[in-house]
């Protein structure tokens, strides 16, 4: 419902929808914005190719399909020997899973700060790190994949 809205208008609309929900109104929302679904929905379904692949509360889906935190590690990759894929092998045991993206590694674990500390203990020095909580976007991408499908 907030496609094309600026942040102020989006938050005004979220507030109105939240007030309707508090008043007992059932809302059915279709969105690709996972932060919106996480804020507004008590229950949701994730669909892929027209099929429901998961359903539950936002917190329940995160607990079932992701970890508590994600450590994002960006390395200055100089050559193929230091590619993110090669670096992923060096940190694979630090989380439940590791995703290799073109510009960073995502290490899914219960304690992202511990992951970052252990990365440094191994002599690996990321140029940037970010520890964040897992989100519905992590769940959606895990269940449906990172690539576009016709």
Buried (B, 14 or more C-beta within 10 A) or exposed (E): BBEEEEEEEBEEBBEEBEEEBEEEEEEEEEBEBBBBBBBBBEEBEBBEEEEEBBEBEBEEBBBEBBBEBBBBBBBEBEEEEEEBEBBBEBBEEBBEEBBBEEEBBBBBBEBBEBBBEBBEEEEBEBEEBBBEEBBBBBBBBBBBEEEEEE
